Amino acid sequence: MGSNSEYTYNHHFMQKIRLSFGAAILLSCLVICLSRTNLRAQQKVTIQWEKQLRVSKTTPTLQVVVNPLLERGSKIHDGTFSALKDLGADVVRFVPWFPYPHMAVAELKPPTSSETYWDFSKIDPIVEDFMAATKGHTVILNFSTIPAWMFESGDSVDYPEDPNQVFWSYNKGVRLRDTTLKELTGYFVRLFSWYTKGGFTDELGKFHRSNYHYKIPYWEVLNEPDLEHQLTPQSYTRIYDAVVKALKKISPDTKFVALGLAFETNPEWFEYFLNPANHRDGIQPEGISYHFYGTPHGAKRAPADYRFSFFDQANGFLDRVRYIENIRKRLAPNTFTTIDEIGNILGDQTGTDIPAEYWNLSGAMYAYIYLELAKIGIDYAGESQLVGYPTQFPSVSMMDWTNGKPNSRYWVLRLLKENFGRGDRLVATGGNTAGVAVQAFITSRGKKLLLINPGNSAVTLEMPDGASRVSTVNVSTGENPPAVSEVQAGSVTMEPYAVSVVSFK
């Protein structure tokens, strides 16, 4: 069944981000070293620039989830979309989400024999601002919310008249009332046509004009179907094939992303969906996605304790990514992967008890996962999410919801995006680095070294020859851009939860 209340949804949502402690015995030296007390001792980084390990195909990016703070007139609207534009990221995921039905569903009432109820008035302004802010860059659109009335239980689903009132009970339903899927695909065809073909003809033959002719390079089919509607791999695959077949007729060049799983722990999803034999009408898997959130072990803990659970869980997740990659390579080697929700969630939904250093620790975890995904060969690493705020997972936000300024999670992403990306060459990197993750790259912008300190003590690292400049996001930079300085005396000091990029001559 779908969620019946905010409590129910959050309960299930938190379940997905609590990972097994069994992964602890497999932790890398990074996390083991965090407990050492000699982090202030100077250590040395070694780089073999001539020894290439692999070529990265991983793009750092983010997701934008629709909510009232993205509306025009919001006190953070201008700052948020300016930050998104300045970031210049590619493959940005845009998700109108079910807690705000007016902003996520274009047909909130079923058509009758004499009337239809199409209404884009609360959706279009945010779409326009998003597309303007990402102009010149690729996007993934994910209108994931199926109208509730399309489910057998849909007649009992009401929604608030106030479009800005959160409504966690909207996403009810397990069985679609039309088992042929014509009703469902018809909805997505009209929605897709509204934004790509200048309008559509409704169920009664009336044409609705939009004048939108956006190019949509990627479209994701549903979101967290294992959680939101408890679909099976079989029922989801059937829906995916039907939607893709219909939308390919409108836009043959659009690529489609599948799954968007909340839980990546069930291999049946990947074994079934990635098997070409389970698809019909020539539909093939083009891209898959799934999600990860780290959470503290226990409530009311300090960031000094968060780091253990965050990186414990991150390493467990990365082990599962490697396992999933083996399935993908065996069944669908040409299918790309985007892990399009990566973040942390604290238990406090009020946002009042989030310490400043938390944003840096969360940013450091994202940077670490990005680095490991580059080593594995994942295509896209999407940080979640641009705007959260009290009652809307505030600890996931990349923006300060009070003043519209980017926080350290944003600045870490921007630091990575401006220095690393697809085509970079990872080279052999080592040394005694006391728990700091280190990796050197040869990029189109020159030689770079990524440093990530997940610990709560400062670490001084001796640099190889040629280190010239370092850009850093740490607690002291706060809501400001990375601090840039020259490398002094051949060493770099990493403050707690810092992420740095060292440039070489």
Secondary structure, DSSP 4 states (H G I P E B T S, - for coil): ----SHHHHHHHHHHHH---GGGGGG--HHHHGGG-S-TTS-EEEEEEEEEEEEE---EEEEEEE--GGGSTT-TTHHHHHHHHHHH--SSEEEE--TTSHHHH-SB-S---SS---B--TTTHHHHHHHHHHTTTS-EEE---PPPGGGBTTGGG----SSTTS--TTS---SSBS-TTSHHHHHHHHHHHHHHHSSEEE-TTS-EEE-------SEEE--S-HHHHS---HHHHHHHHHHHHHHHHHH-TT-EEEEEEES----HHHHHHHT-GGG--TT----EEEEEEEE--SSSS--HHHHHHHHHHHHHHHHHHHHHHHHHHHHH-TT-EEEEEEEEE--S-SS-SS--HHHHHHHHHHHHHHHHHHHHHT-SEEEE--S--BTTB-GGG-SB-TTT--B-HHHHHHHHHHHH--TTPEEEEEEEE-TT-EEEEEEETTEEEEEEE--SSS-EEEEPPTTEEEEEEE-TTTTTSPPEEEEPBTTEEEE-TT-EEEEEE-
